[in-house]
Amino acid sequence: MNRITPRQTELLTILARLLKNGVTPTFEEIAKEAGITRSGAFDQFHALRDKGYVIWQRGRARTLRIVRMP
């Protein structure tokens, strides 16, 4: 089952809101908005990627995209 945690849902919501501005936010920007560390956000988005909710191109800045919402 690909259930996500409340924190992951919160981060997806933040990402969706920030994407409406037309520019993909960095992990650092998302972390700041969520009040967590950059590495914490990165770890959560790795889990979301593994569950099929987001994608990004490794080594390229600002490529984080939502594939589906819960």
C-alpha positions as CSV (number, residue, x, y, z in Angstrom):
1,M,0.0,0.0,0.0
2,N,1.3,3.5,-0.8
3,R,-0.2,5.4,2.0
4,I,1.5,8.7,3.0
5,T,2.0,10.3,6.3
6,P,0.4,13.5,7.5
7,R,3.8,15.3,7.1
8,Q,4.1,14.0,3.5
9,T,0.6,15.3,2.8
10,E,1.5,18.6,4.2
11,L,4.7,18.8,2.1
12,L,2.7,17.9,-1.1
13,T,0.2,20.7,-0.2
14,I,3.0,23.2,0.2
15,L,4.6,22.1,-3.0
16,A,1.3,22.4,-4.9
17,R,0.8,25.9,-3.5
18,L,4.3,27.0,-4.4
19,L,4.1,25.5,-7.9
20,K,1.1,27.9,-8.6
21,N,3.7,30.7,-8.6
22,G,5.1,29.2,-11.8
23,V,8.5,28.3,-10.5
24,T,9.4,25.0,-8.9
25,P,10.6,25.5,-5.4
26,T,13.9,24.1,-4.1
27,F,13.9,21.5,-1.3
28,E,15.3,24.3,0.9
29,E,12.4,26.6,0.1
30,I,9.9,23.9,0.9
31,A,11.7,23.0,4.1
32,K,11.7,26.6,5.2
33,E,7.9,26.8,4.5
34,A,7.3,23.6,6.5
35,G,9.6,24.5,9.4
36,I,11.8,21.5,8.9
37,T,15.4,20.9,7.8
38,R,16.4,20.7,4.1
39,S,17.5,17.1,4.6
40,G,14.3,16.3,6.3
41,A,12.3,17.6,3.4
42,F,14.6,15.7,1.0
43,D,14.0,12.5,2.9
44,Q,10.3,13.0,2.9
45,F,10.3,13.6,-0.9
46,H,12.4,10.5,-1.5
47,A,9.6,8.6,0.3
48,L,7.0,10.3,-1.8
49,R,8.9,9.6,-5.0
50,D,9.2,5.9,-4.0
51,K,5.4,5.9,-3.4
52,G,4.7,7.4,-6.8
53,Y,3.6,10.9,-5.7
54,V,6.4,13.1,-7.1
55,I,9.3,13.0,-9.6
56,W,12.4,15.0,-10.2
57,Q,15.5,14.9,-12.3
58,R,18.5,14.0,-10.2
59,G,21.3,16.6,-10.3
60,R,19.0,19.3,-11.9
61,A,17.6,22.1,-9.8
62,R,13.9,23.0,-9.7
63,T,12.6,19.9,-11.4
64,L,10.3,18.6,-8.6
65,R,6.8,17.8,-9.9
66,I,3.7,16.3,-8.4
67,V,2.5,13.1,-10.2
68,R,-0.6,12.6,-8.1
69,M,-2.2,13.8,-5.0
70,P,-3.6,11.6,-2.2
